[in-house]
Amino acid sequence: MLKQLATFKAVYETRNFSQAAEQLFISQPTVSSQIKQLETDLQTRLFNRNGRQEIQPTASGTVLYRQAQKLLEAWDTTKLAVQATSQALPTTIRLGASHTTASLILPGLLTQLAPLSDHFNIEVSLANSADILTQMTQHHLDFGLVEKPLVTDQLARLAFGHDELVHAGQFDQPLWLLREPNSGVRHYTNAYLKAQNIQPTTTMIIHSNQLIADLLAEGIGQTIISKQVLAATVPVEPLAPNYQRQFFLLTPTTVKPALKPLQAKIITYLQNND
């Protein structure tokens, strides 16, 4: 029953059988079979199928989702209580960070988390803000650090810290160094180019703030970038106040009990270093 509830929860949150199957590392027929068995056991329809991919939960499905969250969380708590009587294995924590937060936030944060390595295995991956949001909603990450004010009802968002974006580099060069389209920095770069009526004739798209900063230090190109990642020798031009931004911590709306001690440690560090 717990496996069926976990499968149901994944389908409810993704609204897609294929995505739920991918998230749970099982086949789509297995997902369909478990949902069908759950509907048979409960004698009610949990989803309305409006096509091959599009599904919507019924009223019964919405009620079950609320209860399933409580049941699965209670089971996690029970497992922790049982494991506490023996030497439990470290819990794996998956932390995603945007390239800017990776440069400015992660070194200090990971230093604070290092003493917890006996209890947690921390896996860190870098991606742009939009990709981190997607991975969070698909449960591929437990926590996310981004610099773009993304919103979803499946995640909680905590604002912290400040970052100043500047126009940096060789202003007389036609080459613009740009981040990929879904990055937080690219969002502000597009806004700046539009406001200044600039249409770059030469661009280079680079998926790394650090590489862009290194190129600027070598006297190559210009861009919009966080002032804090630049070498002191790079020319900069201040921008308007609306180019000062906040960072955000993304967490699930319901955090697993095993992750709560680490969540508290992360939030304490971020708030104390605001």
C-alpha positions as protocol buffer text, in pm:
chain_id: "A"
residue {
  index: 1
  type: MET
  ca { x: 0 y: 0 z: 0 }
}
residue {
  index: 2
  type: LEU
  ca { x: 284 y: 244 z: 82 }
}
residue {
  index: 3
  type: LYS
  ca { x: 435 y: 191 z: -264 }
}
residue {
  index: 4
  type: GLN
  ca { x: 96 y: 257 z: -423 }
}
residue {
  index: 5
  type: LEU
  ca { x: 57 y: 576 z: -220 }
}
residue {
  index: 6
  type: ALA
  ca { x: 406 y: 693 z: -316 }
}
residue {
  index: 7
  type: THR
  ca { x: 323 y: 626 z: -682 }
}
residue {
  index: 8
  type: PHE
  ca { x: -9 y: 807 z: -649 }
}
residue {
  index: 9
  type: LYS
  ca { x: 167 y: 1106 z: -490 }
}
residue {
  index: 10
  type: ALA
  ca { x: 414 y: 1125 z: -779 }
}
residue {
  index: 11
  type: VAL
  ca { x: 135 y: 1110 z: -1039 }
}
residue {
  index: 12
  type: TYR
  ca { x: -67 y: 1373 z: -852 }
}
residue {
  index: 13
  type: GLU
  ca { x: 230 y: 1614 z: -839 }
}
residue {
  index: 14
  type: THR
  ca { x: 350 y: 1563 z: -1197 }
}
residue {
  index: 15
  type: ARG
  ca { x: 5 y: 1518 z: -1355 }
}
residue {
  index: 16
  type: ASN
  ca { x: 179 y: 1274 z: -1586 }
}
residue {
  index: 17
  type: PHE
  ca { x: 221 y: 894 z: -1570 }
}
residue {
  index: 18
  type: SER
  ca { x: 544 y: 896 z: -1771 }
}
residue {
  index: 19
  type: GLN
  ca { x: 711 y: 1161 z: -1554 }
}
residue {
  index: 20
  type: ALA
  ca { x: 600 y: 980 z: -1238 }
}
residue {
  index: 21
  type: ALA
  ca { x: 750 y: 657 z: -1370 }
}
residue {
  index: 22
  type: GLU
  ca { x: 1079 y: 833 z: -1451 }
}
residue {
  index: 23
  type: GLN
  ca { x: 1086 y: 996 z: -1107 }
}
residue {
  index: 24
  type: LEU
  ca { x: 1028 y: 662 z: -929 }
}
residue {
  index: 25
  type: PHE
  ca { x: 1256 y: 459 z: -1160 }
}
residue {
  index: 26
  type: ILE
  ca { x: 977 y: 219 z: -1256 }
}
residue {
  index: 27
  type: SER
  ca { x: 791 y: 151 z: -1582 }
}
residue {
  index: 28
  type: GLN
  ca { x: 482 y: 342 z: -1690 }
}
residue {
  index: 29
  type: PRO
  ca { x: 269 y: 21 z: -1699 }
}
residue {
  index: 30
  type: THR
  ca { x: 367 y: -37 z: -1335 }
}
residue {
  index: 31
  type: VAL
  ca { x: 249 y: 315 z: -1248 }
}
residue {
  index: 32
  type: SER
  ca { x: -81 y: 260 z: -1430 }
}
residue {
  index: 33
  type: SER
  ca { x: -129 y: -78 z: -1261 }
}
residue {
  index: 34
  type: GLN
  ca { x: -67 y: 61 z: -912 }
}
residue {
  index: 35
  type: ILE
  ca { x: -308 y: 353 z: -966 }
}
residue {
  index: 36
  type: LYS
  ca { x: -573 y: 115 z: -1103 }
}
residue {
  index: 37
  type: GLN
  ca { x: -531 y: -116 z: -802 }
}
residue {
  index: 38
  type: LEU
  ca { x: -559 y: 182 z: -566 }
}
residue {
  index: 39
  type: GLU
  ca { x: -880 y: 294 z: -737 }
}
residue {
  index: 40
  type: THR
  ca { x: -1018 y: -61 z: -709 }
}
residue {
  index: 41
  type: ASP
  ca { x: -931 y: -84 z: -339 }
}
residue {
  index: 42
  type: LEU
  ca { x: -1088 y: 257 z: -265 }
}
residue {
  index: 43
  type: GLN
  ca { x: -1379 y: 203 z: -508 }
}
residue {
  index: 44
  type: THR
  ca { x: -1341 y: 550 z: -656 }
}
residue {
  index: 45
  type: ARG
  ca { x: -1176 y: 723 z: -951 }
}
residue {
  index: 46
  type: LEU
  ca { x: -867 y: 922 z: -851 }
}
residue {
  index: 47
  type: PHE
  ca { x: -785 y: 1085 z: -1187 }
}
residue {
  index: 48
  type: ASN
  ca { x: -977 y: 1198 z: -1493 }
}
residue {
  index: 49
  type: ARG
  ca { x: -793 y: 1114 z: -1815 }
}
residue {
  index: 50
  type: ASN
  ca { x: -848 y: 1383 z: -2078 }
}
residue {
  index: 51
  type: GLY
  ca { x: -609 y: 1236 z: -2332 }
}
residue {
  index: 52
  type: ARG
  ca { x: -292 y: 1034 z: -2370 }
}
residue {
  index: 53
  type: GLN
  ca { x: -87 y: 1262 z: -2142 }
}
residue {
  index: 54
  type: GLU
  ca { x: -326 y: 1506 z: -1975 }
}
residue {
  index: 55
  type: ILE
  ca { x: -477 y: 1397 z: -1642 }
}
residue {
  index: 56
  type: GLN
  ca { x: -645 y: 1586 z: -1359 }
}
residue {
  index: 57
  type: PRO
  ca { x: -718 y: 1466 z: -1004 }
}
residue {
  index: 58
  type: THR
  ca { x: -1077 y: 1412 z: -897 }
}
residue {
  index: 59
  type: ALA
  ca { x: -1213 y: 1539 z: -567 }
}
residue {
  index: 60
  type: SER
  ca { x: -1140 y: 1194 z: -422 }
}
residue {
  index: 61
  type: GLY
  ca { x: -785 y: 1218 z: -555 }
}
residue {
  index: 62
  type: THR
  ca { x: -731 y: 1553 z: -385 }
}
residue {
  index: 63
  type: VAL
  ca { x: -853 y: 1416 z: -51 }
}
residue {
  index: 64
  type: LEU
  ca { x: -629 y: 1111 z: -86 }
}
residue {
  index: 65
  type: TYR
  ca { x: -328 y: 1329 z: -170 }
}
residue {
  index: 66
  type: ARG
  ca { x: -364 y: 1522 z: 155 }
}
residue {
  index: 67
  type: GLN
  ca { x: -394 y: 1203 z: 357 }
}
residue {
  index: 68
  type: ALA
  ca { x: -115 y: 1028 z: 164 }
}
residue {
  index: 69
  type: GLN
  ca { x: 126 y: 1309 z: 252 }
}
residue {
  index: 70
  type: LYS
  ca { x: 51 y: 1256 z: 621 }
}
residue {
  index: 71
  type: LEU
  ca { x: 78 y: 876 z: 597 }
}
residue {
  index: 72
  type: LEU
  ca { x: 408 y: 884 z: 408 }
}
residue {
  index: 73
  type: GLU
  ca { x: 552 y: 1142 z: 647 }
}
residue {
  index: 74
  type: ALA
  ca { x: 439 y: 927 z: 943 }
}
residue {
  index: 75
  type: TRP
  ca { x: 613 y: 629 z: 783 }
}
residue {
  index: 76
  type: ASP
  ca { x: 936 y: 832 z: 743 }
}
residue {
  index: 77
  type: THR
  ca { x: 913 y: 926 z: 1112 }
}
residue {
  index: 78
  type: THR
  ca { x: 859 y: 560 z: 1203 }
}
residue {
  index: 79
  type: LYS
  ca { x: 1163 y: 453 z: 1001 }
}
residue {
  index: 80
  type: LEU
  ca { x: 1375 y: 715 z: 1177 }
}
residue {
  index: 81
  type: ALA
  ca { x: 1258 y: 592 z: 1517 }
}
residue {
  index: 82
  type: VAL
  ca { x: 1346 y: 232 z: 1427 }
}
residue {
  index: 83
  type: GLN
  ca { x: 1682 y: 331 z: 1276 }
}
residue {
  index: 84
  type: ALA
  ca { x: 1768 y: 530 z: 1587 }
}
residue {
  index: 85
  type: THR
  ca { x: 1796 y: 203 z: 1779 }
}
residue {
  index: 86
  type: SER
  ca { x: 2078 y: 87 z: 1551 }
}
residue {
  index: 87
  type: GLN
  ca { x: 2366 y: 243 z: 1360 }
}
residue {
  index: 88
  type: ALA
  ca { x: 2182 y: 401 z: 1070 }
}
residue {
  index: 89
  type: LEU
  ca { x: 2348 y: 471 z: 734 }
}
residue {
  index: 90
  type: PRO
  ca { x: 2411 y: 838 z: 644 }
}
residue {
  index: 91
  type: THR
  ca { x: 2121 y: 1009 z: 467 }
}
residue {
  index: 92
  type: THR
  ca { x: 2196 y: 1133 z: 115 }
}
residue {
  index: 93
  type: ILE
  ca { x: 2116 y: 1502 z: 61 }
}
residue {
  index: 94
  type: ARG
  ca { x: 2093 y: 1639 z: -293 }
}
residue {
  index: 95
  type: LEU
  ca { x: 2169 y: 2011 z: -310 }
}
residue {
  index: 96
  type: GLY
  ca { x: 2139 y: 2208 z: -633 }
}
residue {
  index: 97
  type: ALA
  ca { x: 2294 y: 2553 z: -678 }
}
residue {
  index: 98
  type: SER
  ca { x: 2292 y: 2811 z: -954 }
}
residue {
  index: 99
  type: HIS
  ca { x: 2635 y: 2913 z: -1082 }
}
residue {
  index: 100
  type: THR
  ca { x: 2626 y: 3246 z: -899 }
}
residue {
  index: 101
  type: THR
  ca { x: 2524 y: 3098 z: -563 }
}
residue {
  index: 102
  type: ALA
  ca { x: 2782 y: 2823 z: -615 }
}
residue {
  index: 103
  type: SER
  ca { x: 3055 y: 3088 z: -629 }
}
residue {
  index: 104
  type: LEU
  ca { x: 2928 y: 3316 z: -355 }
}
residue {
  index: 105
  type: ILE
  ca { x: 2732 y: 3097 z: -110 }
}
residue {
  index: 106
  type: LEU
  ca { x: 2837 y: 2733 z: -137 }
}
residue {
  index: 107
  type: PRO
  ca { x: 3197 y: 2753 z: -6 }
}
residue {
  index: 108
  type: GLY
  ca { x: 3089 y: 2898 z: 329 }
}
residue {
  index: 109
  type: LEU
  ca { x: 2775 y: 2686 z: 352 }
}
residue {
  index: 110
  type: LEU
  ca { x: 2953 y: 2357 z: 282 }
}
residue {
  index: 111
  type: THR
  ca { x: 3216 y: 2450 z: 541 }
}
residue {
  index: 112
  type: GLN
  ca { x: 2936 y: 2477 z: 798 }
}
residue {
  index: 113
  type: LEU
  ca { x: 2781 y: 2147 z: 687 }
}
residue {
  index: 114
  type: ALA
  ca { x: 3105 y: 1949 z: 682 }
}
residue {
  index: 115
  type: PRO
  ca { x: 3086 y: 1851 z: 1054 }
}
residue {
  index: 116
  type: LEU
  ca { x: 2757 y: 1672 z: 976 }
}
residue {
  index: 117
  type: SER
  ca { x: 2921 y: 1435 z: 727 }
}
residue {
  index: 118
  type: ASP
  ca { x: 2884 y: 1142 z: 970 }
}
residue {
  index: 119
  type: HIS
  ca { x: 2507 y: 1169 z: 933 }
}
residue {
  index: 120
  type: PHE
  ca { x: 2466 y: 1308 z: 580 }
}
residue {
  index: 121
  type: ASN
  ca { x: 2618 y: 1237 z: 240 }
}
residue {
  index: 122
  type: ILE
  ca { x: 2588 y: 1567 z: 54 }
}
residue {
  index: 123
  type: GLU
  ca { x: 2571 y: 1562 z: -327 }
}
residue {
  index: 124
  type: VAL
  ca { x: 2605 y: 1903 z: -497 }
}
residue {
  index: 125
  type: SER
  ca { x: 2510 y: 1975 z: -858 }
}
residue {
  index: 126
  type: LEU
  ca { x: 2520 y: 2302 z: -1054 }
}
residue {
  index: 127
  type: ALA
  ca { x: 2254 y: 2419 z: -1300 }
}
residue {
  index: 128
  type: ASN
  ca { x: 2069 y: 2735 z: -1395 }
}
residue {
  index: 129
  type: SER
  ca { x: 1780 y: 2854 z: -1180 }
}
residue {
  index: 130
  type: ALA
  ca { x: 1502 y: 2723 z: -1405 }
}
residue {
  index: 131
  type: ASP
  ca { x: 1657 y: 2375 z: -1424 }
}
residue {
  index: 132
  type: ILE
  ca { x: 1693 y: 2365 z: -1045 }
}
residue {
  index: 133
  type: LEU
  ca { x: 1323 y: 2450 z: -1008 }
}
residue {
  index: 134
  type: THR
  ca { x: 1234 y: 2165 z: -1246 }
}
residue {
  index: 135
  type: GLN
  ca { x: 1457 y: 1918 z: -1061 }
}
residue {
  index: 136
  type: MET
  ca { x: 1307 y: 2026 z: -729 }
}
residue {
  index: 137
  type: THR
  ca { x: 947 y: 1976 z: -847 }
}
residue {
  index: 138
  type: GLN
  ca { x: 1041 y: 1633 z: -986 }
}
residue {
  index: 139
  type: HIS
  ca { x: 1204 y: 1539 z: -653 }
}
residue {
  index: 140
  type: HIS
  ca { x: 1553 y: 1499 z: -802 }
}
residue {
  index: 141
  type: LEU
  ca { x: 1686 y: 1758 z: -553 }
}
residue {
  index: 142
  type: ASP
  ca { x: 1616 y: 1814 z: -183 }
}
residue {
  index: 143
  type: PHE
  ca { x: 1727 y: 2180 z: -162 }
}
residue {
  index: 144
  type: GLY
  ca { x: 1797 y: 2446 z: -422 }
}
residue {
  index: 145
  type: LEU
  ca { x: 1990 y: 2775 z: -415 }
}
residue {
  index: 146
  type: VAL
  ca { x: 1887 y: 3015 z: -693 }
}
residue {
  index: 147
  type: GLU
  ca { x: 1901 y: 3384 z: -776 }
}
residue {
  index: 148
  type: LYS
  ca { x: 1574 y: 3410 z: -966 }
}
residue {
  index: 149
  type: PRO
  ca { x: 1238 y: 3467 z: -786 }
}
residue {
  index: 150
  type: LEU
  ca { x: 1075 y: 3147 z: -914 }
}
residue {
  index: 151
  type: VAL
  ca { x: 731 y: 3054 z: -783 }
}
residue {
  index: 152
  type: THR
  ca { x: 552 y: 2719 z: -754 }
}
residue {
  index: 153
  type: ASP
  ca { x: 294 y: 2591 z: -507 }
}
residue {
  index: 154
  type: GLN
  ca { x: 495 y: 2271 z: -461 }
}
residue {
  index: 155
  type: LEU
  ca { x: 794 y: 2447 z: -303 }
}
residue {
  index: 156
  type: ALA
  ca { x: 864 y: 2691 z: -20 }
}
residue {
  index: 157
  type: ARG
  ca { x: 1092 y: 2988 z: -91 }
}
residue {
  index: 158
  type: LEU
  ca { x: 1317 y: 3171 z: 156 }
}
residue {
  index: 159
  type: ALA
  ca { x: 1483 y: 3497 z: 47 }
}
residue {
  index: 160
  type: PHE
  ca { x: 1832 y: 3571 z: 176 }
}
residue {
  index: 161
  type: GLY
  ca { x: 2141 y: 3776 z: 92 }
}
residue {
  index: 162
  type: HIS
  ca { x: 2193 y: 4042 z: -171 }
}
residue {
  index: 163
  type: ASP
  ca { x: 2385 y: 4054 z: -497 }
}
residue {
  index: 164
  type: GLU
  ca { x: 2482 y: 4352 z: -712 }
}
residue {
  index: 165
  type: LEU
  ca { x: 2490 y: 4307 z: -1088 }
}
residue {
  index: 166
  type: VAL
  ca { x: 2716 y: 4535 z: -1291 }
}
residue {
  index: 167
  type: HIS
  ca { x: 2802 y: 4602 z: -1655 }
}
residue {
  index: 168
  type: ALA
  ca { x: 3157 y: 4470 z: -1675 }
}
residue {
  index: 169
  type: GLY
  ca { x: 3437 y: 4419 z: -1926 }
}
residue {
  index: 170
  type: GLN
  ca { x: 3570 y: 4600 z: -2229 }
}
residue {
  index: 171
  type: PHE
  ca { x: 3288 y: 4836 z: -2321 }
}
residue {
  index: 172
  type: ASP
  ca { x: 3436 y: 4918 z: -2664 }
}
residue {
  index: 173
  type: GLN
  ca { x: 3434 y: 4553 z: -2775 }
}
residue {
  index: 174
  type: PRO
  ca { x: 3134 y: 4421 z: -2973 }
}
residue {
  index: 175
  type: LEU
  ca { x: 3155 y: 4075 z: -2811 }
}
residue {
  index: 176
  type: TRP
  ca { x: 2893 y: 4007 z: -2543 }
}
residue {
  index: 177
  type: LEU
  ca { x: 2943 y: 3708 z: -2314 }
}
residue {
  index: 178
  type: LEU
  ca { x: 2599 y: 3567 z: -2232 }
}
residue {
  index: 179
  type: ARG
  ca { x: 2469 y: 3297 z: -2000 }
}
residue {
  index: 180
  type: GLU
  ca { x: 2222 y: 3040 z: -2133 }
}
residue {
  index: 181
  type: PRO
  ca { x: 1857 y: 3157 z: -2172 }
}
residue {
  index: 182
  type: ASN
  ca { x: 1715 y: 3003 z: -1851 }
}
residue {
  index: 183
  type: SER
  ca { x: 1978 y: 3144 z: -1614 }
}
residue {
  index: 184
  type: GLY
  ca { x: 1899 y: 3420 z: -1365 }
}
residue {
  index: 185
  type: VAL
  ca { x: 2181 y: 3641 z: -1496 }
}
residue {
  index: 186
  type: ARG
  ca { x: 2055 y: 3606 z: -1854 }
}
residue {
  index: 187
  type: HIS
  ca { x: 1714 y: 3734 z: -1742 }
}
residue {
  index: 188
  type: TYR
  ca { x: 1874 y: 4058 z: -1620 }
}
residue {
  index: 189
  type: THR
  ca { x: 2106 y: 4078 z: -1921 }
}
residue {
  index: 190
  type: ASN
  ca { x: 1812 y: 4064 z: -2162 }
}
residue {
  index: 191
  type: ALA
  ca { x: 1639 y: 4339 z: -1963 }
}
residue {
  index: 192
  type: TYR
  ca { x: 1951 y: 4558 z: -1978 }
}
residue {
  index: 193
  type: LEU
  ca { x: 2002 y: 4509 z: -2352 }
}
residue {
  index: 194
  type: LYS
  ca { x: 1638 y: 4592 z: -2421 }
}
residue {
  index: 195
  type: ALA
  ca { x: 1642 y: 4902 z: -2198 }
}
residue {
  index: 196
  type: GLN
  ca { x: 1960 y: 5028 z: -2366 }
}
residue {
  index: 197
  type: ASN
  ca { x: 1835 y: 4934 z: -2715 }
}
residue {
  index: 198
  type: ILE
  ca { x: 2145 y: 4720 z: -2768 }
}
residue {
  index: 199
  type: GLN
  ca { x: 2142 y: 4438 z: -3022 }
}
residue {
  index: 200
  type: PRO
  ca { x: 2477 y: 4259 z: -2990 }
}
residue {
  index: 201
  type: THR
  ca { x: 2635 y: 4171 z: -3325 }
}
residue {
  index: 202
  type: THR
  ca { x: 2874 y: 3919 z: -3167 }
}
residue {
  index: 203
  type: THR
  ca { x: 2786 y: 3690 z: -2877 }
}
residue {
  index: 204
  type: MET
  ca { x: 2928 y: 3391 z: -2697 }
}
residue {
  index: 205
  type: ILE
  ca { x: 2695 y: 3177 z: -2480 }
}
residue {
  index: 206
  type: ILE
  ca { x: 2875 y: 3028 z: -2180 }
}
residue {
  index: 207
  type: HIS
  ca { x: 2718 y: 2805 z: -1912 }
}
residue {
  index: 208
  type: SER
  ca { x: 2951 y: 2922 z: -1636 }
}
residue {
  index: 209
  type: ASN
  ca { x: 2982 y: 3251 z: -1448 }
}
residue {
  index: 210
  type: GLN
  ca { x: 3338 y: 3165 z: -1348 }
}
residue {
  index: 211
  type: LEU
  ca { x: 3450 y: 3114 z: -1707 }
}
residue {
  index: 212
  type: ILE
  ca { x: 3290 y: 3445 z: -1806 }
}
residue {
  index: 213
  type: ALA
  ca { x: 3467 y: 3617 z: -1515 }
}
residue {
  index: 214
  type: ASP
  ca { x: 3798 y: 3461 z: -1626 }
}
residue {
  index: 215
  type: LEU
  ca { x: 3750 y: 3586 z: -1984 }
}
residue {
  index: 216
  type: LEU
  ca { x: 3671 y: 3936 z: -1858 }
}
residue {
  index: 217
  type: ALA
  ca { x: 3989 y: 3929 z: -1651 }
}
residue {
  index: 218
  type: GLU
  ca { x: 4179 y: 3850 z: -1973 }
}
residue {
  index: 219
  type: GLY
  ca { x: 4026 y: 4157 z: -2139 }
}
residue {
  index: 220
  type: ILE
  ca { x: 3779 y: 3965 z: -2353 }
}
residue {
  index: 221
  type: GLY
  ca { x: 3421 y: 4084 z: -2406 }
}
residue {
  index: 222
  type: GLN
  ca { x: 3160 y: 4252 z: -2187 }
}
residue {
  index: 223
  type: THR
  ca { x: 2856 y: 4130 z: -1995 }
}
residue {
  index: 224
  type: ILE
  ca { x: 2616 y: 4174 z: -1704 }
}
residue {
  index: 225
  type: ILE
  ca { x: 2750 y: 3980 z: -1405 }
}
residue {
  index: 226
  type: SER
  ca { x: 2769 y: 3971 z: -1026 }
}
residue {
  index: 227
  type: LYS
  ca { x: 3026 y: 4223 z: -905 }
}
residue {
  index: 228
  type: GLN
  ca { x: 3141 y: 3982 z: -635 }
}
residue {
  index: 229
  type: VAL
  ca { x: 3281 y: 3724 z: -879 }
}
residue {
  index: 230
  type: LEU
  ca { x: 3499 y: 3972 z: -1074 }
}
residue {
  index: 231
  type: ALA
  ca { x: 3870 y: 4032 z: -1047 }
}
residue {
  index: 232
  type: ALA
  ca { x: 3961 y: 4380 z: -919 }
}
residue {
  index: 233
  type: THR
  ca { x: 4118 y: 4471 z: -1255 }
}
residue {
  index: 234
  type: VAL
  ca { x: 3796 y: 4429 z: -1458 }
}
residue {
  index: 235
  type: PRO
  ca { x: 3628 y: 4763 z: -1550 }
}
residue {
  index: 236
  type: VAL
  ca { x: 3275 y: 4791 z: -1412 }
}
residue {
  index: 237
  type: GLU
  ca { x: 2982 y: 5025 z: -1458 }
}
residue {
  index: 238
  type: PRO
  ca { x: 2717 y: 5044 z: -1181 }
}
residue {
  index: 239
  type: LEU
  ca { x: 2357 y: 4973 z: -1275 }
}
residue {
  index: 240
  type: ALA
  ca { x: 2019 y: 5091 z: -1143 }
}
residue {
  index: 241
  type: PRO
  ca { x: 1887 y: 4960 z: -807 }
}
residue {
  index: 242
  type: ASN
  ca { x: 1659 y: 4711 z: -984 }
}
residue {
  index: 243
  type: TYR
  ca { x: 1973 y: 4518 z: -1081 }
}
residue {
  index: 244
  type: GLN
  ca { x: 2037 y: 4439 z: -716 }
}
residue {
  index: 245
  type: ARG
  ca { x: 1877 y: 4104 z: -643 }
}
residue {
  index: 246
  type: GLN
  ca { x: 1820 y: 3853 z: -368 }
}
residue {
  index: 247
  type: PHE
  ca { x: 1909 y: 3486 z: -349 }
}
residue {
  index: 248
  type: PHE
  ca { x: 1650 y: 3219 z: -263 }
}
residue {
  index: 249
  type: LEU
  ca { x: 1652 y: 2883 z: -89 }
}
residue {
  index: 250
  type: LEU
  ca { x: 1398 y: 2640 z: -236 }
}
residue {
  index: 251
  type: THR
  ca { x: 1268 y: 2359 z: -15 }
}
residue {
  index: 252
  type: PRO
  ca { x: 976 y: 2113 z: -43 }
}
residue {
  index: 253
  type: THR
  ca { x: 659 y: 2236 z: 128 }
}
residue {
  index: 254
  type: THR
  ca { x: 676 y: 1918 z: 335 }
}
residue {
  index: 255
  type: VAL
  ca { x: 1034 y: 1832 z: 431 }
}
residue {
  index: 256
  type: LYS
  ca { x: 1116 y: 1471 z: 519 }
}
residue {
  index: 257
  type: PRO
  ca { x: 1192 y: 1432 z: 892 }
}
residue {
  index: 258
  type: ALA
  ca { x: 1540 y: 1301 z: 815 }
}
residue {
  index: 259
  type: LEU
  ca { x: 1625 y: 1625 z: 632 }
}
residue {
  index: 260
  type: LYS
  ca { x: 1497 y: 1871 z: 892 }
}
residue {
  index: 261
  type: PRO
  ca { x: 1821 y: 1896 z: 1098 }
}
residue {
  index: 262
  type: LEU
  ca { x: 2015 y: 1983 z: 784 }
}
residue {
  index: 263
  type: GLN
  ca { x: 1744 y: 2225 z: 669 }
}
residue {
  index: 264
  type: ALA
  ca { x: 1767 y: 2408 z: 1003 }
}
residue {
  index: 265
  type: LYS
  ca { x: 2147 y: 2428 z: 971 }
}
residue {
  index: 266
  type: ILE
  ca { x: 2122 y: 2566 z: 616 }
}
residue {
  index: 267
  type: ILE
  ca { x: 1862 y: 2830 z: 708 }
}
residue {
  index: 268
  type: THR
  ca { x: 2058 y: 2942 z: 1015 }
}
residue {
  index: 269
  type: TYR
  ca { x: 2374 y: 2990 z: 808 }
}
residue {
  index: 270
  type: LEU
  ca { x: 2197 y: 3177 z: 527 }
}
residue {
  index: 271
  type: GLN
  ca { x: 2014 y: 3412 z: 765 }
}
residue {
  index: 272
  type: ASN
  ca { x: 2324 y: 3484 z: 976 }
}
residue {
  index: 273
  type: ASN
  ca { x: 2527 y: 3567 z: 666 }
}
residue {
  index: 274
  type: ASP
  ca { x: 2264 y: 3784 z: 502 }
}
